[in-house]
Amino acid sequence: MKYCDMKGYLSYLILWILRNKKGLNGTEIAEELEKRKGTKPNPGTIYPALKELMKNGLIIADKNKAYSLTKKGERELNSACNFFCKTFYDMKEMFNCCR
């Protein structure tokens, strides 16, 4: 049984991936997510998330559908990172339970 999944963090992870690897297409983003999650998200999951991020001005796509962060996306990611760190300030302790 899965108690935690990536649904609530999908947009955050997409922004994080695009910060570190610019110009990825949807398939490449899904492959990066697979490295983190262990399973590849299907197109019905990844593309609506990309569409929503574009609609909100956080990412842009070039003519080849390679996605990149916008300045607004950078700011949103920084804000989300700060929130994440405040929420999971005791992450080292959390990781100890996974061993």
MDTraj code that builds the backbone (N, CA, C; nanometers):
import mdtraj as md
import numpy as np

residues = "MET LYS TYR CYS ASP MET LYS GLY TYR LEU SER TYR LEU ILE LEU TRP ILE LEU ARG ASN LYS LYS GLY LEU ASN GLY THR GLU ILE ALA GLU GLU LEU GLU LYS ARG LYS GLY THR LYS PRO ASN PRO GLY THR ILE TYR PRO ALA LEU LYS GLU LEU MET LYS ASN GLY LEU ILE ILE ALA ASP LYS ASN LYS ALA TYR SER LEU THR LYS LYS GLY GLU ARG GLU LEU ASN SER ALA CYS ASN PHE PHE CYS LYS THR PHE TYR ASP MET LYS GLU MET PHE ASN CYS CYS ARG".split()
xyz = np.array([
    [0.0842, -0.1186, 0.0000],
    [0.0000, 0.0000, 0.0000],
    [0.0880, 0.1240, 0.0000],
    [0.0478, 0.2219, -0.0756],
    [0.1213, 0.3484, -0.0798],
    [0.0530, 0.4495, 0.0111],
    [0.1286, 0.5033, 0.1036],
    [0.0744, 0.6073, 0.1900],
    [0.1124, 0.7461, 0.1400],
    [0.2266, 0.7548, 0.0738],
    [0.2731, 0.8819, 0.0196],
    [0.3077, 0.8619, -0.1267],
    [0.2651, 0.9536, -0.2085],
    [0.3048, 0.9469, -0.3481],
    [0.3475, 1.0853, -0.3935],
    [0.3700, 1.1010, -0.5208],
    [0.4277, 1.2224, -0.5738],
    [0.3227, 1.3243, -0.6166],
    [0.1966, 1.2935, -0.6068],
    [0.0931, 1.3808, -0.6618],
    [0.1042, 1.5246, -0.6117],
    [0.1208, 1.5419, -0.4830],
    [0.1268, 1.6761, -0.4267],
    [0.2547, 1.7497, -0.4587],
    [0.3551, 1.6794, -0.5052],
    [0.4850, 1.7397, -0.5315],
    [0.5215, 1.7409, -0.6789],
    [0.4330, 1.7003, -0.7654],
    [0.4662, 1.6887, -0.9064],
    [0.5103, 1.8218, -0.9664],
    [0.4352, 1.9270, -0.9457],
    [0.4725, 2.0577, -1.0007],
    [0.6055, 2.1044, -0.9437],
    [0.6227, 2.0876, -0.8138],
    [0.7491, 2.1242, -0.7487],
    [0.8656, 2.0479, -0.8113],
    [0.8497, 1.9179, -0.8299],
    [0.9563, 1.8369, -0.8882],
    [0.9863, 1.8760, -1.0329],
    [0.8840, 1.9077, -1.1084],
    [0.9061, 1.9518, -1.2463],
    [0.9873, 2.0803, -1.2473],
    [0.9495, 2.1752, -1.1631],
    [1.0253, 2.3003, -1.1558],
    [1.1690, 2.2735, -1.1129],
    [1.1863, 2.1865, -1.0156],
    [1.3199, 2.1530, -0.9650],
    [1.4051, 2.0902, -1.0764],
    [1.3471, 1.9986, -1.1488],
    [1.4191, 1.9327, -1.2592],
    [1.4584, 2.0346, -1.3653],
    [1.3656, 2.1244, -1.4002],
    [1.3950, 2.2233, -1.5042],
    [1.4955, 2.3279, -1.4580],
    [1.5087, 2.3469, -1.3287],
    [1.6127, 2.4381, -1.2788],
    [1.7503, 2.3784, -1.3062],
    [1.7596, 2.2496, -1.2915],
    [1.8893, 2.1831, -1.3011],
    [1.9210, 2.1306, -1.4409],
    [1.8187, 2.1062, -1.5198],
    [1.8370, 2.0552, -1.6557],
    [1.7440, 2.1310, -1.7480],
    [1.7956, 2.2300, -1.8136],
    [1.7136, 2.3165, -1.8983],
    [1.6835, 2.2507, -2.0328],
    [1.5705, 2.2861, -2.0891],
    [1.5369, 2.2437, -2.2237],
    [1.4985, 2.0977, -2.2388],
    [1.4300, 2.0420, -2.1392],
    [1.3835, 1.9032, -2.1485],
    [1.2429, 1.8990, -2.2060],
    [1.2131, 1.7954, -2.2832],
    [1.0761, 1.7763, -2.3303],
    [0.9994, 1.6934, -2.2272],
    [0.8709, 1.6730, -2.2509],
    [0.7868, 1.6017, -2.1545],
    [0.8349, 1.4617, -2.1239],
    [0.8806, 1.3895, -2.2264],
    [0.9303, 1.2536, -2.2063],
    [1.0554, 1.2544, -2.1194],
    [1.1443, 1.3483, -2.1444],
    [1.2676, 1.3574, -2.0653],
    [1.2379, 1.3950, -1.9201],
    [1.1406, 1.4825, -1.9005],
    [1.1006, 1.5176, -1.7634],
    [1.0440, 1.3940, -1.6939],
    [0.9597, 1.3181, -1.7641],
    [0.9026, 1.1958, -1.7074],
    [1.0132, 1.0968, -1.6707],
    [1.1172, 1.0874, -1.7523],
    [1.2297, 0.9972, -1.7220],
    [1.3059, 1.0431, -1.5984],
    [1.3216, 1.1733, -1.5829],
    [1.3862, 1.2261, -1.4619],
    [1.3012, 1.1969, -1.3380],
    [1.1700, 1.2105, -1.3530],
    [1.0801, 1.1778, -1.2418],
    [1.0880, 1.0294, -1.2075],
    [1.1021, 0.9454, -1.3086],
    [1.1136, 0.8014, -1.2864],
    [1.2367, 0.7691, -1.2024],
    [1.3457, 0.8403, -1.2248],
    [1.4679, 0.8186, -1.1463],
    [1.4417, 0.8441, -0.9978],
    [1.3558, 0.9401, -0.9681],
    [1.3266, 0.9756, -0.8292],
    [1.2202, 0.8857, -0.7671],
    [1.1199, 0.8510, -0.8461],
    [1.0044, 0.7784, -0.7933],
    [1.0124, 0.6278, -0.8128],
    [1.0815, 0.5847, -0.9190],
    [1.0896, 0.4421, -0.9474],
    [0.9925, 0.3973, -1.0550],
    [0.8918, 0.4790, -1.0837],
    [0.7992, 0.4499, -1.1936],
    [0.7837, 0.5771, -1.2755],
    [0.7622, 0.5578, -1.4038],
    [0.7500, 0.6712, -1.4953],
    [0.6054, 0.7193, -1.4982],
    [0.5827, 0.8481, -1.4742],
    [0.4452, 0.8981, -1.4819],
    [0.3945, 0.8904, -1.6259],
    [0.2685, 0.8631, -1.6407],
    [0.2135, 0.8508, -1.7758],
    [0.1852, 0.9891, -1.8344],
    [0.1684, 0.9965, -1.9650],
    [0.1419, 1.1260, -2.0288],
    [0.0187, 1.1972, -1.9730],
    [-0.0805, 1.1219, -1.9276],
    [-0.2008, 1.1813, -1.8699],
    [-0.1759, 1.2492, -1.7371],
    [-0.0599, 1.2266, -1.6790],
    [-0.0203, 1.2921, -1.5547],
    [0.0740, 1.4083, -1.5834],
    [0.1755, 1.3827, -1.6641],
    [0.2817, 1.4816, -1.6841],
    [0.2356, 1.6009, -1.7679],
    [0.1632, 1.5754, -1.8772],
    [0.1283, 1.6861, -1.9668],
    [0.0255, 1.7834, -1.9082],
    [-0.0742, 1.7380, -1.8343],
    [-0.1613, 1.8369, -1.7683],
    [-0.0846, 1.9240, -1.6673],
    [0.0122, 1.8648, -1.5984],
    [0.0930, 1.9428, -1.5039],
    [0.1762, 2.0469, -1.5787],
    [0.2356, 2.0076, -1.6908],
    [0.3131, 2.1022, -1.7711],
    [0.2238, 2.2138, -1.8254],
    [0.1052, 2.1768, -1.8690],
    [0.0103, 2.2764, -1.9215],
    [-0.0273, 2.3774, -1.8130],
    [-0.0510, 2.3291, -1.6928],
    [-0.0874, 2.4172, -1.5808],
    [0.0287, 2.5094, -1.5440],
    [0.1503, 2.4556, -1.5427],
    [0.2670, 2.5383, -1.5131],
    [0.2860, 2.6461, -1.6200],
    [0.2598, 2.6122, -1.7453],
    [0.2684, 2.7117, -1.8532],
    [0.1592, 2.8171, -1.8381],
    [0.0389, 2.7727, -1.8083],
    [-0.0741, 2.8645, -1.7916],
    [-0.0460, 2.9669, -1.6817],
    [0.0242, 2.9218, -1.5781],
    [0.0573, 3.0095, -1.4658],
    [0.1857, 3.0893, -1.4870],
    [0.2462, 3.0745, -1.6048],
    [0.3651, 3.1526, -1.6373],
    [0.4921, 3.1077, -1.5683],
    [0.4951, 2.9831, -1.5196],
    [0.6124, 2.9340, -1.4466],
    [0.7142, 2.8671, -1.5382],
    [0.6676, 2.8167, -1.6526],
    [0.7564, 2.7565, -1.7512],
    [0.7142, 2.8040, -1.8905],
    [0.8062, 2.7897, -1.9850],
    [0.7765, 2.8172, -2.1249],
    [0.8259, 2.6987, -2.2070],
    [0.7732, 2.6875, -2.3268],
    [0.8158, 2.5814, -2.4185],
    [0.8604, 2.6459, -2.5491],
    [0.9673, 2.5931, -2.6057],
    [1.0096, 2.6429, -2.7365],
    [0.9356, 2.5669, -2.8460],
    [0.9709, 2.5914, -2.9707],
    [0.8998, 2.5286, -3.0826],
    [0.9157, 2.3773, -3.0839],
    [1.0185, 2.3250, -3.0169],
    [1.0412, 2.1799, -3.0091],
    [0.9803, 2.1184, -2.8833],
    [0.9016, 2.1969, -2.8097],
    [0.8390, 2.1533, -2.6838],
    [0.9429, 2.1189, -2.5778],
    [1.0521, 2.1941, -2.5791],
    [1.1522, 2.1837, -2.4733],
    [1.1177, 2.2901, -2.3695],
    [1.1002, 2.2489, -2.2454],
    [1.0511, 2.3365, -2.1398],
    [1.1658, 2.3987, -2.0615],
    [1.1443, 2.5223, -2.0173],
    [1.2399, 2.5959, -1.9351],
    [1.1645, 2.6780, -1.8324],
    [1.2317, 2.7077, -1.7222],
    [1.1736, 2.7937, -1.6198],
    [1.1715, 2.9382, -1.6657],
    [1.0704, 3.0102, -1.6238],
    [1.0664, 3.1550, -1.6410],
    [1.1215, 3.2170, -1.5124],
    [1.1387, 3.3483, -1.5137],
    [1.1810, 3.4186, -1.3906],
    [1.0769, 3.3973, -1.2806],
    [0.9503, 3.4022, -1.3190],
    [0.8428, 3.3776, -1.2225],
    [0.8525, 3.2351, -1.1680],
    [0.8843, 3.1394, -1.2548],
    [0.9018, 3.0007, -1.2121],
    [1.0169, 2.9849, -1.1146],
    [1.1261, 3.0580, -1.1399],
    [1.2405, 3.0571, -1.0474],
    [1.1988, 3.1078, -0.9096],
    [1.1258, 3.2192, -0.9100],
    [1.0810, 3.2763, -0.7820],
    [0.9879, 3.1797, -0.7091],
    [0.8959, 3.1186, -0.7823],
    [0.8016, 3.0240, -0.7216],
    [0.8756, 2.9027, -0.6656],
    [0.9736, 2.8538, -0.7402],
    [1.0521, 2.7403, -0.6929],
    [1.1293, 2.7768, -0.5664],
    [1.1909, 2.8949, -0.5634],
    [1.2633, 2.9375, -0.4435],
    [1.1698, 2.9457, -0.3237],
    [1.0515, 2.9987, -0.3446],
    [0.9522, 3.0066, -0.2375],
    [0.9127, 2.8663, -0.1901],
    [0.8896, 2.7760, -0.2863],
    [0.8514, 2.6384, -0.2516],
    [0.9648, 2.5673, -0.1778],
    [1.0891, 2.5926, -0.2196],
    [1.2045, 2.5308, -0.1515],
    [1.2120, 2.5780, -0.0062],
    [1.1918, 2.7073, 0.0145],
    [1.1931, 2.7595, 0.1517],
    [1.0839, 2.6958, 0.2362],
    [0.9639, 2.6846, 0.1787],
    [0.8534, 2.6213, 0.2502],
    [0.8857, 2.4753, 0.2818],
    [0.9386, 2.4041, 0.1811],
    [0.9741, 2.2631, 0.1981],
    [1.0763, 2.2473, 0.3110],
    [1.1793, 2.3314, 0.3116],
    [1.2840, 2.3213, 0.4139],
    [1.2302, 2.3514, 0.5537],
    [1.1392, 2.4480, 0.5638],
    [1.0785, 2.4789, 0.6936],
    [0.9913, 2.3628, 0.7414],
    [0.9211, 2.3000, 0.6486],
    [0.8329, 2.1893, 0.6835],
    [0.9120, 2.0653, 0.7240],
    [1.0189, 2.0369, 0.6492],
    [1.0971, 1.9148, 0.6711],
    [1.2349, 1.9475, 0.7287],
    [1.2377, 2.0375, 0.8270],
    [1.3633, 2.0791, 0.8880],
    [1.4382, 1.9630, 0.9531],
    [1.3667, 1.8576, 0.9876],
    [1.4278, 1.7426, 1.0544],
    [1.4455, 1.6247, 0.9585],
    [1.4774, 1.6550, 0.8347],
    [1.4860, 1.5523, 0.7312],
    [1.5911, 1.4463, 0.7628],
    [1.7053, 1.4852, 0.8200],
    [1.8078, 1.3854, 0.8536],
    [1.7494, 1.2798, 0.9462],
    [1.6718, 1.3222, 1.0420],
    [1.6067, 1.2288, 1.1334],
    [1.5072, 1.1406, 1.0584],
    [1.4327, 1.1987, 0.9645],
    [1.3365, 1.1224, 0.8850],
    [1.4073, 1.0151, 0.8025],
    [1.5237, 1.0504, 0.7455],
    [1.5964, 0.9544, 0.6632],
    [1.6467, 0.8365, 0.7457],
    [1.6738, 0.8580, 0.8730],
    [1.7199, 0.7494, 0.9586],
    [1.6167, 0.6375, 0.9703],
    [1.4899, 0.6699, 0.9570],
    [1.3867, 0.5666, 0.9684],
    [1.3801, 0.4820, 0.8416],
    [1.4444, 0.5260, 0.7346],
    [1.4400, 0.4523, 0.6065],
    [1.5516, 0.3494, 0.5953],
    [1.6369, 0.3440, 0.6885],
    [1.7530, 0.2528, 0.6794],
    [1.7246, 0.1179, 0.7337],
])
top = md.Topology()
chain = top.add_chain()
for i, resn in enumerate(residues, 1):
    res = top.add_residue(resn, chain, resSeq=i)
    for name in ("N", "CA", "C"):
        top.add_atom(name, md.element.get_by_symbol(name[0]), res)
traj = md.Trajectory(xyz[None], top)
